Amino acid sequence: MSYGQTYQILVVDDQPSILDALKILLSSGRLEGETVRSPGVALHCISQHQYDALLLDRNYARYKGNVSQAAEGLGLSRGTFYRRTEKYGLYAPQRGNKEKQ
């Protein structure tokens, strides 16, 4: 961290108590943040603002590379999921290829 610099953090979790605790943590130093309860809202936030870091609930990894299930969980079509992950520089397996585990 550079001295005096403030860092913007986006926190994504579906549990309000965890988000509340992280809000307190973020406000205690040179961190500023926004908290949201779903990955779909997080994608919207990422499209509107540039963050220095993203804290994401590990439970959202439950789709284990299954793009169709991940897109459905976000309320997106599969094609929209690919376009948004490419647009915002997020990881997505290449179309037609299964992710290696």
C-alpha positions in Angstrom: 0.0 0.0 0.0 1.2 3.5 -0.8 1.2 5.9 2.2 -1.9 8.0 2.2 -3.7 6.1 -0.6 -7.2 4.9 -0.1 -8.2 1.6 -1.7 -11.7 0.7 -3.0 -12.9 -2.8 -2.1 -16.1 -4.5 -3.3 -17.4 -7.2 -0.9 -19.9 -9.8 -2.1 -21.6 -12.1 0.4 -25.2 -13.3 1.0 -25.0 -13.0 4.8 -25.9 -9.6 6.2 -23.9 -10.2 9.4 -20.7 -10.9 7.5 -21.3 -7.8 5.3 -21.9 -5.7 8.5 -18.6 -6.9 10.0 -16.7 -6.2 6.9 -18.1 -2.7 6.6 -16.7 -2.0 10.1 -13.3 -3.4 9.0 -13.3 -1.4 5.8 -14.1 1.8 7.6 -11.3 1.4 10.1 -8.4 2.2 7.9 -7.4 3.4 4.4 -10.0 1.1 2.9 -13.3 2.1 1.5 -15.8 -0.3 0.3 -19.2 -1.2 -1.0 -21.0 -4.4 0.1 -23.5 -6.3 -2.0 -25.5 -9.5 -1.5 -25.3 -11.2 -4.9 -22.8 -11.7 -7.7 -25.3 -10.3 -10.2 -25.3 -6.9 -8.3 -21.5 -7.2 -8.1 -21.2 -7.4 -11.9 -23.3 -4.3 -12.2 -21.1 -2.5 -9.6 -17.9 -3.5 -11.5 -19.4 -2.1 -14.7 -19.9 1.3 -12.9 -16.8 1.6 -10.8 -13.2 0.5 -10.7 -12.2 -1.4 -7.5 -8.8 -2.2 -6.2 -9.9 -5.6 -4.8 -12.9 -7.9 -4.8 -13.8 -10.1 -1.7 -16.2 -12.8 -2.9 -17.9 -15.4 -0.7 -16.4 -18.8 -1.5 -19.8 -20.3 -1.6 -20.3 -18.7 -5.0 -17.7 -21.1 -6.3 -20.3 -23.9 -6.0 -20.8 -23.9 -9.7 -17.3 -25.3 -10.2 -16.8 -24.1 -13.7 -20.3 -25.0 -14.9 -21.0 -21.9 -17.0 -24.7 -22.7 -17.5 -25.3 -23.1 -13.8 -23.2 -20.0 -12.9 -25.1 -17.9 -15.5 -28.5 -19.2 -14.2 -27.4 -18.4 -10.6 -26.6 -14.8 -11.7 -29.9 -14.5 -13.6 -28.1 -14.2 -17.0 -28.2 -16.1 -20.2 -25.0 -18.1 -21.0 -24.0 -15.7 -23.8 -24.5 -12.7 -21.6 -22.4 -14.3 -18.9 -19.5 -14.8 -21.4 -19.8 -11.2 -22.7 -19.8 -9.7 -19.2 -16.9 -11.7 -17.9 -14.9 -10.8 -21.0 -15.9 -7.1 -20.8 -15.0 -6.7 -17.2 -11.8 -8.8 -17.4 -13.2 -11.6 -15.2 -12.3 -15.2 -15.7 -14.5 -17.5 -17.7 -13.6 -20.8 -19.4 -13.4 -20.6 -23.1 -16.6 -21.5 -24.9 -16.9 -25.1 -25.7 -14.0 -26.1 -23.4 -14.5 -27.6 -20.0 -12.4 -26.1 -17.2 -9.6 -28.3 -15.9 -9.9 -29.1 -12.2 
